[in-house]
Amino acid sequence: MSIVNKGFVGKGGANEERLPPGQTQVSSWPVLTYGPTPNVDIKTWTLTLDGAVNKPITLNWEEFNALAKTILKTDIHCVTRWSRLDMPWEGVSLDDLIGLASGLTADAKHMIATTVEGYTTNVPVRDVINNQAMVATMADGEPLTPEHGGPARLFVPHLYLWKSAKWIQRLTFTDKDHSGFWEVNGYHNYGDPWKEERYSDDAGW
């Protein structure tokens, strides 16, 4: 049985020009999670950057939160066809984290994000550098709740939201692409909302 959910359909509304094709604007933040929500203890939480970096690093919660924060107000788009506009997020930019790891090696072409439960998703390096992505700890001015990926999640707002993996624990940079959990279970390998790259049978995969 496929675990892909084709989502709901509806009209775009007043901000239709800001909505990718097939999306419906919402004012709430729907919770969509596969399986139970983990209870992540910040006393034991760590974030590791490894693979094709010059100096692998592991940060605990205190070290991570001592880093400079980035605030971003942006739109988010879920593959299940809802979008929320002008949502404020806060976290540590991927550029700063990569800098702490003394930069990427020439082999770094892709990033594999791994959650505390072992789920993965894949993102090209070009999509997480140059102020495009962060490890977020706050949204709507509040700490991320567990059902929304707290205490920390990857945030790559220009791609469908499943690429912003919840409960992030490891970011591994590689020379080759490796499809993640949702990608091998029917979702598109890249996930551009404006091209409607929802599922593996969509054009452009």
Backbone as ProteinMPNN parsed JSONL, in Angstrom:
{"seq_chain_A": "MSIVNKGFVGKGGANEERLPPGQTQVSSWPVLTYGPTPNVDIKTWTLTLDGAVNKPITLNWEEFNALAKTILKTDIHCVTRWSRLDMPWEGVSLDDLIGLASGLTADAKHMIATTVEGYTTNVPVRDVINNQAMVATMADGEPLTPEHGGPARLFVPHLYLWKSAKWIQRLTFTDKDHSGFWEVNGYHNYGDPWKEERYSDDAGW", "coords_chain_A": {"N_chain_A": [[0.841, -1.198, 0.0], [0.552, 2.199, -0.837], [1.994, 5.03, 0.842], [1.627, 7.567, 0.146], [-0.155, 10.577, 0.298], [-2.569, 12.169, -1.471], [-3.723, 14.581, -0.836], [-5.769, 17.642, -0.429], [-8.076, 19.604, -2.424], [-8.734, 22.916, -3.694], [-9.719, 26.406, -3.951], [-7.544, 29.19, -4.658], [-7.824, 31.779, -3.44], [-7.573, 35.159, -2.026], [-4.854, 35.771, -2.27], [-3.928, 34.579, -4.583], [-1.992, 34.894, -6.574], [0.354, 34.493, -5.26], [0.413, 31.877, -4.67], [1.597, 28.647, -5.363], [0.843, 26.445, -8.177], [-2.176, 24.596, -7.749], [-2.37, 24.907, -4.995], [-3.898, 25.787, -1.812], [-4.674, 28.513, 0.22], [-4.183, 28.708, 3.735], [-4.952, 29.669, 7.132], [-4.277, 28.531, 9.484], [-1.942, 26.117, 10.905], [-1.583, 23.197, 9.681], [-1.104, 19.916, 11.076], [0.88, 17.362, 10.011], [2.036, 14.234, 10.19], [3.941, 11.299, 9.842], [3.483, 8.441, 11.557], [4.15, 8.115, 15.166], [4.638, 11.059, 17.225], [7.822, 12.001, 18.205], [9.305, 12.427, 21.46], [11.58, 14.638, 22.087], [14.367, 15.18, 24.0], [15.894, 18.055, 25.086], [18.145, 17.994, 26.626], [19.663, 15.899, 25.799], [19.752, 16.185, 23.1], [21.463, 16.566, 20.005], [23.177, 18.105, 17.236], [24.661, 17.144, 14.285], [27.056, 17.839, 11.803], [28.414, 16.348, 9.046], [30.341, 14.241, 6.82], [31.084, 15.446, 3.625], [32.556, 17.761, 4.652], [34.94, 20.134, 5.921], [35.621, 20.009, 8.591], [34.143, 17.968, 10.649], [31.397, 18.496, 12.871], [29.739, 18.448, 16.059], [27.061, 19.654, 17.846], [25.69, 20.485, 21.002], [22.51, 21.263, 22.612], [22.798, 23.67, 24.067], [25.144, 24.786, 22.957], [24.35, 25.058, 20.293], [22.25, 26.939, 20.521], [23.631, 29.149, 21.314], [24.584, 30.269, 19.065], [24.425, 32.786, 16.459], [21.238, 34.0, 15.458], [18.942, 33.702, 12.735], [16.255, 35.433, 11.276], [13.378, 34.886, 9.442], [10.757, 35.772, 7.333], [8.348, 34.206, 5.592], [6.689, 32.299, 2.95], [5.111, 29.092, 3.194], [4.744, 25.819, 1.792], [2.85, 22.969, 1.525], [2.994, 19.59, 0.36], [0.539, 18.37, 0.387], [-1.209, 20.224, -0.525], [-1.818, 22.657, 0.806], [-1.05, 26.037, 1.665], [0.695, 28.442, 3.61], [1.007, 31.872, 4.234], [3.47, 34.477, 4.702], [4.814, 33.705, 7.117], [6.583, 33.827, 10.138], [9.851, 32.7, 10.922], [12.547, 31.388, 12.902], [15.979, 30.674, 13.422], [19.141, 28.943, 13.056], [21.22, 29.72, 10.427], [22.006, 27.645, 7.586], [24.318, 28.386, 6.278], [25.887, 29.513, 8.322], [26.248, 27.291, 9.99], [27.62, 25.561, 8.27], [29.888, 27.092, 8.008], [30.973, 26.824, 10.588], [31.799, 24.239, 10.398], [34.042, 24.551, 8.967], [33.586, 24.872, 6.282], [32.496, 23.401, 3.114], [33.717, 20.525, 1.318], [35.101, 20.039, -1.997], [33.696, 17.938, -2.984], [31.101, 18.056, -2.102], [27.9, 17.838, -3.01], [25.293, 17.173, -2.468], [22.924, 17.076, 0.262], [22.058, 15.108, 2.999], [19.515, 14.894, 5.19], [18.918, 13.784, 8.432], [16.644, 12.51, 10.784], [15.79, 12.304, 14.341], [14.521, 9.897, 14.531], [15.537, 8.452, 12.5], [14.583, 8.817, 9.935], [15.063, 10.116, 6.627], [15.77, 12.832, 4.343], [16.548, 14.226, 1.146], [18.459, 16.887, -0.237], [19.691, 19.089, -2.69], [22.914, 20.637, -2.405], [23.075, 23.21, -3.434], [20.635, 24.268, -2.779], [20.586, 24.823, -0.094], [22.423, 26.665, 0.687], [23.65, 30.107, 0.694], [21.84, 31.721, 2.172], [19.364, 30.381, 2.049], [18.317, 28.404, 3.676], [17.734, 27.016, 6.971], [18.35, 25.697, 10.299], [15.664, 25.471, 12.134], [14.221, 26.718, 15.151], [12.133, 28.128, 16.116], [8.818, 29.302, 15.341], [6.26, 31.462, 14.221], [6.875, 33.154, 16.321], [7.151, 31.57, 18.553], [8.598, 28.784, 20.39], [9.243, 25.828, 18.51], [6.799, 23.372, 18.588], [6.561, 19.876, 19.574], [4.938, 18.435, 17.675], [5.274, 19.921, 15.407], [7.862, 19.565, 14.783], [9.673, 20.291, 16.738], [12.417, 19.933, 19.048], [13.936, 21.193, 17.048], [14.069, 21.731, 13.546], [14.896, 21.094, 10.114], [14.705, 23.718, 7.715], [13.657, 24.583, 4.656], [12.391, 26.706, 2.799], [11.658, 27.172, 0.09], [11.087, 24.805, -1.1], [8.733, 22.009, -1.185], [7.165, 21.297, 1.967], [7.807, 18.85, 3.168], [10.472, 18.45, 2.713], [11.665, 19.935, 4.635], [12.796, 18.615, 7.084], [11.484, 17.311, 10.097], [12.482, 17.267, 13.608], [15.328, 17.292, 13.49], [18.604, 15.875, 13.358], [21.011, 15.208, 12.152], [23.119, 16.352, 9.528], [24.331, 15.418, 6.588], [26.789, 15.715, 4.205], [27.276, 14.891, 0.831], [28.752, 13.347, -2.112], [27.095, 12.178, -3.898], [23.643, 11.741, -4.781], [21.114, 10.58, -2.555], [18.145, 9.126, -2.236], [15.559, 9.942, 0.104], [13.359, 8.945, 2.85], [10.599, 9.659, 2.212], [10.923, 10.101, -0.472], [11.571, 7.624, -1.601], [9.201, 6.45, -1.212], [7.319, 7.386, -2.979], [7.196, 10.18, -3.268], [8.307, 13.174, -4.954], [11.688, 13.602, -6.111], [12.868, 16.098, -5.843], [11.012, 18.422, -5.428], [9.789, 21.026, -6.08], [7.512, 23.533, -5.489], [6.416, 25.323, -7.373], [6.621, 24.069, -9.762], [4.989, 21.986, -9.365], [6.071, 19.562, -8.373], [5.287, 17.035, -6.984], [5.01, 14.195, -6.746], [6.617, 11.049, -7.583], [5.841, 10.307, -10.104], [5.357, 12.636, -11.416], [6.063, 15.1, -13.935], [9.429, 15.862, -14.821], [10.99, 14.583, -12.96]], "CA_chain_A": [[0.0, 0.0, 0.0], [1.297, 3.451, -0.878], [1.756, 5.95, 1.945], [1.457, 8.9, -0.405], [-1.476, 11.18, 0.463], [-2.723, 13.141, -2.548], [-4.109, 15.871, -0.285], [-7.082, 18.183, -0.749], [-8.067, 20.601, -3.498], [-9.556, 24.077, -3.389], [-9.375, 27.63, -4.662], [-6.418, 29.892, -4.072], [-8.224, 32.87, -2.577], [-7.185, 36.534, -2.315], [-3.426, 35.845, -2.584], [-3.725, 33.503, -5.538], [-0.767, 35.09, -7.349], [1.478, 34.031, -4.45], [0.257, 30.453, -4.418], [1.976, 27.748, -6.447], [-0.3, 25.744, -8.764], [-2.827, 23.547, -6.982], [-2.32, 25.141, -3.555], [-4.954, 26.533, -1.161], [-4.174, 29.256, 1.375], [-4.774, 28.442, 5.047], [-4.482, 30.566, 8.183], [-3.752, 27.691, 10.55], [-0.762, 25.346, 10.517], [-1.974, 21.796, 9.826], [-0.101, 18.965, 11.542], [0.932, 16.15, 9.209], [3.17, 13.444, 10.648], [3.845, 9.859, 9.624], [3.896, 7.742, 12.773], [4.025, 8.87, 16.414], [5.509, 12.219, 17.419], [8.821, 11.692, 19.228], [9.557, 13.382, 22.539], [13.019, 14.869, 22.026], [14.868, 15.847, 25.197], [16.973, 18.982, 24.725], [19.34, 17.674, 27.42], [20.458, 14.907, 25.071], [19.72, 16.495, 21.67], [22.666, 17.079, 19.343], [23.138, 18.282, 15.786], [25.95, 16.813, 13.684], [27.352, 18.079, 10.388], [29.534, 15.478, 8.696], [30.465, 13.921, 5.402], [31.987, 16.27, 2.826], [32.885, 19.036, 5.299], [36.36, 20.142, 6.273], [35.772, 19.672, 10.007], [32.854, 17.532, 11.204], [31.075, 19.089, 14.166], [28.525, 18.06, 16.771], [26.676, 20.691, 18.788], [24.569, 20.195, 21.884], [21.475, 22.289, 22.577], [23.327, 24.941, 24.562], [26.076, 25.307, 21.958], [23.579, 25.465, 19.12], [21.479, 28.15, 20.8], [24.546, 30.266, 21.502], [24.914, 30.799, 17.749], [23.587, 33.874, 15.964], [19.974, 33.552, 14.882], [18.397, 34.313, 11.533], [14.8, 35.536, 11.264], [12.893, 34.867, 8.066], [9.306, 35.777, 7.148], [8.236, 33.606, 4.274], [5.552, 31.428, 2.693], [5.413, 27.664, 3.199], [3.851, 25.078, 0.917], [2.828, 21.53, 1.801], [2.658, 18.756, -0.788], [-0.881, 18.021, 0.469], [-1.93, 21.286, -1.227], [-2.089, 23.886, 1.538], [0.042, 27.018, 1.788], [0.515, 29.511, 4.591], [1.798, 32.999, 3.771], [4.053, 35.443, 5.645], [5.015, 33.035, 8.399], [7.915, 34.116, 10.671], [10.664, 31.593, 11.405], [13.835, 31.776, 13.48], [16.89, 29.553, 13.629], [20.535, 29.157, 12.669], [21.322, 29.503, 8.981], [22.911, 26.59, 7.149], [25.604, 29.003, 5.955], [26.665, 29.639, 9.557], [26.619, 25.951, 10.448], [28.674, 25.085, 7.374], [31.085, 27.828, 8.384], [31.529, 26.187, 11.786], [32.446, 23.006, 9.945], [35.15, 25.006, 8.116], [33.206, 24.848, 4.886], [32.294, 22.136, 2.409], [34.758, 20.112, 0.39], [34.7, 20.123, -3.405], [32.831, 16.8, -3.292], [29.762, 18.24, -1.546], [26.884, 18.164, -4.021], [23.979, 16.897, -1.903], [22.841, 16.996, 1.713], [21.098, 14.148, 3.508], [19.063, 15.277, 6.53], [18.46, 12.622, 9.188], [15.89, 12.875, 11.979], [16.09, 11.488, 15.515], [13.93, 8.575, 14.322], [16.236, 7.785, 11.414], [14.067, 9.177, 8.625], [15.958, 10.999, 5.887], [15.348, 13.484, 3.107], [17.712, 14.668, 0.383], [18.364, 18.227, -0.806], [20.95, 19.534, -3.29], [23.636, 21.667, -1.642], [22.759, 24.532, -3.976], [19.37, 24.723, -2.213], [20.673, 25.096, 1.346], [23.412, 27.708, 0.925], [23.286, 31.461, 0.253], [20.685, 32.223, 2.945], [18.133, 29.732, 1.614], [17.848, 27.361, 4.592], [18.17, 27.127, 8.367], [17.813, 24.768, 11.286], [14.734, 26.351, 12.831], [13.783, 26.36, 16.499], [10.947, 28.914, 16.434], [7.913, 29.707, 14.267], [5.19, 32.303, 14.773], [7.341, 33.777, 17.544], [7.122, 30.611, 19.661], [9.401, 27.585, 20.149], [8.575, 24.768, 17.764], [6.219, 22.305, 19.388], [6.969, 18.572, 19.048], [4.208, 18.013, 16.478], [5.773, 20.687, 14.267], [9.275, 19.271, 14.565], [10.511, 20.768, 17.812], [12.924, 21.285, 19.283], [14.603, 21.797, 15.892], [13.827, 21.082, 12.263], [15.418, 21.723, 8.911], [13.719, 24.58, 7.069], [14.035, 24.94, 3.282], [11.037, 27.157, 2.459], [11.306, 27.228, -1.327], [10.669, 23.468, -1.515], [7.608, 21.489, -0.412], [7.536, 21.29, 3.381], [8.375, 17.589, 3.658], [11.93, 18.561, 2.639], [12.101, 20.584, 5.886], [12.638, 17.47, 7.972], [11.263, 17.548, 11.521], [13.316, 16.598, 14.623], [16.599, 17.09, 12.805], [19.724, 15.463, 14.201], [22.258, 15.085, 11.405], [23.185, 16.842, 8.16], [25.482, 14.759, 5.99], [27.049, 16.205, 2.852], [27.76, 13.77, 0.028], [29.039, 13.617, -3.526], [26.037, 11.566, -4.691], [22.306, 11.866, -4.236], [20.536, 9.39, -1.944], [16.74, 9.416, -1.96], [15.177, 9.756, 1.488], [12.201, 8.11, 3.181], [9.417, 9.986, 1.417], [11.258, 10.029, -1.891], [11.475, 6.232, -2.058], [7.82, 6.031, -1.016], [6.413, 7.967, -3.957], [7.286, 11.623, -3.43], [9.276, 13.644, -5.942], [13.042, 13.664, -5.565], [13.278, 17.493, -5.592], [9.912, 19.034, -4.699], [9.572, 22.449, -6.35], [6.064, 23.796, -5.517], [5.988, 26.069, -8.552], [6.551, 23.108, -10.871], [4.132, 20.903, -8.877], [6.851, 18.329, -8.275], [4.759, 16.394, -5.777], [5.155, 12.75, -6.683], [7.651, 10.545, -8.477], [5.34, 10.18, -11.474], [5.174, 13.963, -12.0], [7.07, 15.439, -14.942], [10.644, 16.539, -14.382], [11.782, 13.815, -11.988]], "C_chain_A": [[0.878, 1.251, 0.0], [0.984, 4.306, 0.332], [1.629, 7.38, 1.456], [0.012, 9.354, -0.214], [-1.605, 12.284, -0.569], [-3.3, 14.475, -2.091], [-5.491, 16.332, -0.689], [-6.948, 19.209, -1.859], [-8.977, 21.75, -3.106], [-9.088, 25.276, -4.188], [-8.289, 28.387, -3.91], [-6.787, 31.02, -3.149], [-7.594, 34.191, -2.98], [-5.732, 36.662, -2.735], [-3.034, 34.806, -3.632], [-2.419, 33.653, -6.31], [0.473, 34.632, -6.581], [1.433, 32.535, -4.185], [0.748, 29.642, -5.607], [0.751, 27.008, -6.988], [-0.849, 24.658, -7.836], [-2.87, 23.758, -5.493], [-3.519, 25.963, -3.087], [-4.391, 27.229, 0.073], [-4.933, 28.869, 2.642], [-4.227, 29.463, 6.035], [-3.914, 29.808, 9.368], [-2.487, 26.99, 10.06], [-1.095, 23.871, 10.718], [-0.805, 20.914, 10.277], [-0.201, 17.705, 10.7], [2.205, 15.397, 9.589], [2.916, 11.986, 10.344], [4.367, 9.156, 10.868], [3.78, 8.628, 13.992], [5.011, 10.033, 16.474], [6.529, 11.908, 18.503], [8.924, 12.795, 20.278], [11.066, 13.558, 22.658], [13.453, 15.7, 23.22], [16.028, 16.759, 24.811], [18.251, 18.723, 25.531], [20.242, 16.683, 26.702], [20.51, 15.178, 23.571], [21.08, 16.988, 21.19], [22.376, 17.262, 17.863], [24.54, 18.058, 15.244], [25.968, 17.227, 12.221], [28.559, 17.233, 10.048], [29.512, 15.178, 7.21], [31.478, 14.84, 4.734], [32.095, 17.688, 3.392], [34.346, 18.97, 5.708], [36.615, 19.787, 7.73], [34.413, 19.255, 10.562], [32.632, 18.116, 12.598], [29.817, 18.436, 14.733], [28.271, 19.097, 17.852], [25.589, 20.17, 19.705], [23.606, 21.374, 21.862], [22.0, 23.651, 23.016], [24.271, 25.569, 23.544], [25.334, 25.805, 20.723], [22.875, 26.792, 19.369], [22.336, 29.355, 21.136], [24.923, 30.921, 20.174], [23.954, 31.922, 17.363], [22.36, 33.325, 15.26], [19.614, 34.363, 13.639], [16.879, 34.318, 11.63], [14.343, 35.689, 9.822], [11.369, 34.843, 8.063], [9.031, 35.333, 5.726], [6.965, 32.778, 4.163], [6.014, 29.977, 2.761], [4.335, 26.929, 2.415], [3.969, 23.583, 1.199], [2.414, 20.768, 0.549], [1.195, 18.346, -0.779], [-1.785, 19.193, 0.114], [-2.382, 22.461, -0.367], [-0.826, 24.743, 1.582], [-0.307, 28.011, 2.889], [1.488, 30.625, 4.255], [2.309, 33.838, 4.933], [4.231, 34.864, 7.038], [6.424, 33.312, 8.907], [8.584, 32.878, 11.247], [11.972, 32.131, 11.976], [14.687, 30.542, 13.71], [18.3, 29.942, 13.243], [20.678, 28.801, 11.195], [22.279, 28.351, 8.679], [24.274, 27.157, 6.787], [26.482, 29.105, 7.194], [27.113, 28.28, 10.073], [27.722, 25.359, 9.578], [29.985, 25.805, 7.673], [31.756, 27.247, 9.613], [32.248, 24.886, 11.451], [33.592, 23.304, 8.976], [34.87, 24.824, 6.634], [33.045, 23.45, 4.325], [33.508, 21.805, 1.549], [34.22, 20.203, -1.033], [33.743, 18.995, -3.788], [31.377, 17.023, -2.88], [28.788, 18.717, -2.616], [25.463, 18.01, -3.483], [24.061, 16.878, -0.378], [21.741, 16.009, 2.091], [20.774, 14.551, 4.945], [18.469, 14.052, 7.217], [17.794, 13.077, 10.475], [16.279, 11.967, 13.141], [15.518, 10.084, 15.379], [14.574, 7.813, 13.169], [15.667, 8.033, 10.036], [15.027, 10.149, 7.955], [15.21, 11.708, 4.77], [16.577, 14.078, 2.457], [17.446, 16.019, -0.269], [19.696, 18.56, -1.473], [21.604, 20.634, -2.452], [23.272, 23.059, -2.134], [21.485, 25.12, -3.365], [19.439, 25.04, -0.726], [21.745, 26.121, 1.693], [22.88, 29.053, 0.437], [21.957, 31.922, 0.852], [19.35, 31.624, 2.514], [17.551, 28.772, 2.649], [18.4, 27.615, 5.99], [17.779, 25.862, 9.121], [16.982, 25.626, 12.226], [14.374, 25.8, 14.204], [12.521, 27.116, 16.905], [10.143, 29.192, 15.169], [6.748, 30.448, 14.898], [5.587, 32.919, 16.116], [7.376, 32.873, 18.763], [8.058, 29.442, 19.356], [8.596, 26.532, 19.401], [8.055, 23.695, 18.722], [6.632, 20.954, 18.792], [6.241, 18.169, 17.771], [4.632, 18.772, 15.228], [7.287, 20.552, 14.107], [10.208, 19.735, 15.651], [11.236, 19.639, 18.539], [13.578, 21.961, 18.074], [14.288, 20.998, 14.639], [14.59, 21.803, 11.166], [14.322, 22.591, 8.311], [14.273, 25.06, 5.742], [12.762, 25.436, 2.607], [10.683, 27.163, 0.988], [10.963, 25.856, -1.907], [9.447, 23.043, -0.701], [8.073, 21.159, 1.009], [8.089, 19.959, 3.862], [9.9, 17.589, 3.569], [12.518, 19.25, 3.879], [11.928, 19.594, 7.04], [12.494, 17.876, 9.44], [12.312, 16.808, 12.36], [14.712, 16.28, 14.079], [17.715, 16.742, 13.794], [21.057, 15.436, 13.462], [22.084, 15.639, 9.994], [24.474, 16.308, 7.552], [25.62, 15.205, 4.542], [27.765, 15.116, 2.051], [28.044, 14.208, -1.404], [27.952, 13.063, -4.44], [24.69, 11.738, -3.99], [21.838, 10.525, -3.671], [19.098, 9.721, -1.564], [16.389, 9.08, -0.518], [13.903, 8.935, 1.627], [11.006, 8.389, 2.285], [9.69, 9.848, -0.07], [11.186, 8.589, -2.413], [10.062, 5.687, -1.889], [6.843, 6.848, -1.853], [6.457, 9.461, -4.132], [8.407, 11.98, -4.413], [10.66, 13.772, -5.315], [13.479, 15.081, -5.22], [12.202, 18.282, -4.858], [9.753, 20.535, -4.856], [8.072, 22.723, -6.416], [5.6, 24.463, -6.797], [5.947, 25.205, -9.803], [5.646, 21.927, -10.524], [4.85, 19.555, -8.873], [6.475, 17.616, -6.977], [5.176, 14.93, -5.665], [6.114, 12.265, -7.763], [7.172, 10.353, -9.906], [5.037, 11.526, -12.117], [6.314, 14.257, -12.966], [8.272, 16.12, -14.282], [11.464, 15.766, -13.377], [12.847, 13.008, -12.663]], "O_chain_A": [[1.84, 1.336, 0.763], [-0.151, 4.319, 0.808], [1.533, 8.306, 2.261], [-0.926, 8.618, -0.522], [-0.83, 13.241, -0.548], [-3.361, 15.416, -2.883], [-6.293, 15.56, -1.215], [-5.842, 19.633, -2.196], [-9.882, 21.586, -2.288], [-8.171, 25.174, -5.002], [-8.135, 28.248, -2.697], [-6.111, 31.211, -2.138], [-7.136, 34.352, -4.111], [-5.396, 37.575, -3.488], [-1.949, 34.229, -3.574], [-1.798, 32.652, -6.668], [1.526, 34.408, -7.179], [2.328, 31.991, -3.54], [0.361, 29.916, -6.743], [-0.278, 26.954, -6.314], [-0.093, 23.905, -7.222], [-3.354, 22.889, -4.768], [-4.089, 26.737, -3.855], [-3.706, 26.602, 0.881], [-6.155, 28.721, 2.632], [-3.171, 30.053, 5.809], [-3.16, 30.364, 10.166], [-2.019, 27.235, 8.948], [-0.909, 23.344, 11.815], [0.342, 21.149, 9.897], [-1.244, 17.051, 10.675], [3.314, 15.869, 9.338], [1.813, 11.483, 10.558], [5.549, 9.259, 11.198], [3.357, 9.778, 13.879], [6.075, 9.998, 15.856], [6.14, 11.58, 19.624], [8.654, 13.962, 19.993], [11.749, 12.727, 23.257], [12.954, 16.807, 23.424], [17.031, 16.294, 24.271], [19.325, 19.188, 25.149], [21.444, 16.628, 26.962], [21.224, 14.489, 22.842], [21.761, 17.738, 21.889], [21.456, 16.658, 17.311], [25.494, 18.7, 15.684], [25.006, 16.993, 11.488], [29.611, 17.367, 10.674], [28.761, 15.783, 6.445], [32.599, 14.995, 5.219], [31.777, 18.672, 2.724], [34.92, 17.888, 5.828], [37.699, 19.317, 8.074], [33.607, 20.117, 10.911], [33.562, 18.215, 13.399], [28.959, 17.946, 14.0], [29.144, 19.386, 18.67], [24.666, 19.49, 19.254], [23.85, 22.367, 21.177], [21.681, 24.669, 22.403], [24.197, 26.773, 23.298], [25.663, 26.858, 20.178], [22.903, 27.676, 18.514], [21.824, 30.47, 21.234], [25.513, 32.001, 20.158], [22.832, 32.003, 17.862], [22.428, 32.316, 14.557], [19.941, 35.544, 13.523], [16.279, 33.318, 12.024], [14.862, 36.521, 9.078], [10.757, 33.995, 8.713], [9.428, 35.996, 4.768], [6.252, 32.577, 5.146], [7.158, 29.664, 2.431], [3.178, 27.346, 2.374], [5.055, 23.009, 1.12], [1.586, 21.241, -0.229], [0.65, 18.006, -1.83], [-2.981, 19.172, 0.408], [-3.269, 23.205, -0.788], [0.297, 24.241, 1.542], [-1.47, 28.372, 3.068], [2.668, 30.366, 4.016], [1.689, 33.911, 5.994], [3.835, 35.481, 8.027], [7.386, 33.058, 8.183], [7.959, 32.103, 11.971], [12.441, 33.198, 11.58], [14.192, 29.5, 14.138], [18.618, 31.124, 13.116], [20.299, 27.709, 10.772], [23.235, 28.111, 9.417], [25.288, 26.483, 6.968], [27.678, 28.821, 7.136], [28.241, 28.137, 10.544], [28.649, 24.729, 10.086], [31.06, 25.208, 7.603], [32.984, 27.183, 9.674], [33.187, 24.487, 12.139], [34.053, 22.419, 8.256], [35.786, 24.647, 5.831], [33.4, 22.456, 4.958], [34.232, 22.698, 1.108], [33.026, 20.418, -1.243], [33.054, 19.085, -4.804], [30.506, 16.247, -3.273], [28.851, 19.861, -3.065], [24.535, 18.644, -3.984], [25.134, 16.689, 0.195], [20.63, 16.071, 1.564], [21.65, 14.549, 5.81], [17.618, 13.366, 6.651], [18.323, 13.937, 11.18], [17.002, 10.988, 12.96], [15.988, 9.166, 16.051], [14.208, 6.671, 12.89], [16.2, 7.519, 9.052], [15.721, 10.912, 8.628], [14.163, 11.252, 4.312], [17.549, 14.399, 3.141], [16.357, 16.27, -0.786], [20.745, 18.332, -0.87], [20.913, 21.464, -1.861], [23.171, 23.991, -1.336], [21.274, 26.331, -3.422], [18.446, 25.484, -0.149], [21.956, 26.418, 2.869], [21.803, 29.131, -0.155], [21.08, 32.436, 0.157], [18.316, 32.287, 2.604], [16.398, 28.362, 2.515], [19.39, 28.325, 6.17], [16.978, 25.06, 8.641], [17.517, 26.407, 13.013], [14.24, 24.592, 14.397], [11.903, 26.792, 17.92], [10.696, 29.304, 14.075], [6.301, 30.098, 15.991], [4.725, 33.177, 16.957], [7.602, 33.339, 19.879], [8.291, 29.134, 18.187], [7.399, 26.371, 19.64], [8.798, 23.184, 19.561], [7.013, 20.892, 17.623], [6.863, 17.613, 16.865], [4.38, 18.32, 14.111], [7.915, 21.328, 13.386], [11.423, 19.593, 15.517], [10.726, 18.522, 18.631], [13.755, 23.179, 18.075], [14.244, 19.768, 14.656], [14.892, 22.99, 11.286], [13.143, 22.244, 8.386], [15.226, 25.838, 5.695], [12.108, 24.665, 1.905], [9.498, 27.158, 0.655], [10.59, 25.754, -3.076], [9.153, 23.63, 0.341], [9.227, 20.788, 1.225], [8.784, 19.928, 4.878], [10.557, 16.817, 4.267], [13.718, 19.157, 4.138], [11.021, 19.73, 7.862], [13.275, 18.674, 9.958], [12.943, 15.859, 11.896], [15.203, 15.157, 14.194], [17.755, 17.251, 14.914], [22.112, 15.62, 14.07], [21.057, 15.432, 9.349], [25.57, 16.698, 7.952], [24.683, 15.088, 3.752], [28.723, 14.504, 2.522], [27.635, 15.284, -1.842], [27.883, 13.424, -5.615], [24.619, 11.864, -2.768], [22.126, 9.469, -4.233], [18.867, 10.52, -0.657], [16.848, 8.076, 0.026], [13.429, 8.319, 0.673], [10.459, 7.475, 1.669], [8.791, 9.514, -0.843], [10.779, 8.368, -3.553], [9.754, 4.594, -2.364], [5.676, 6.99, -1.488], [5.826, 9.986, -5.049], [9.32, 11.191, -4.661], [10.78, 14.024, -4.116], [14.37, 15.261, -4.39], [12.457, 18.771, -3.757], [9.597, 21.246, -3.863], [7.404, 22.202, -7.309], [4.493, 24.194, -7.262], [5.31, 25.567, -10.793], [5.546, 20.974, -11.297], [4.305, 18.543, -9.314], [7.238, 17.597, -6.011], [5.638, 14.486, -4.615], [6.388, 12.973, -8.732], [7.985, 10.248, -10.825], [4.52, 11.575, -13.234], [7.409, 13.714, -12.821], [8.129, 16.858, -13.307], [12.529, 16.228, -12.968], [13.604, 12.304, -11.996]]}, "name": "protein", "num_of_chains": 1, "seq": "MSIVNKGFVGKGGANEERLPPGQTQVSSWPVLTYGPTPNVDIKTWTLTLDGAVNKPITLNWEEFNALAKTILKTDIHCVTRWSRLDMPWEGVSLDDLIGLASGLTADAKHMIATTVEGYTTNVPVRDVINNQAMVATMADGEPLTPEHGGPARLFVPHLYLWKSAKWIQRLTFTDKDHSGFWEVNGYHNYGDPWKEERYSDDAGW"}
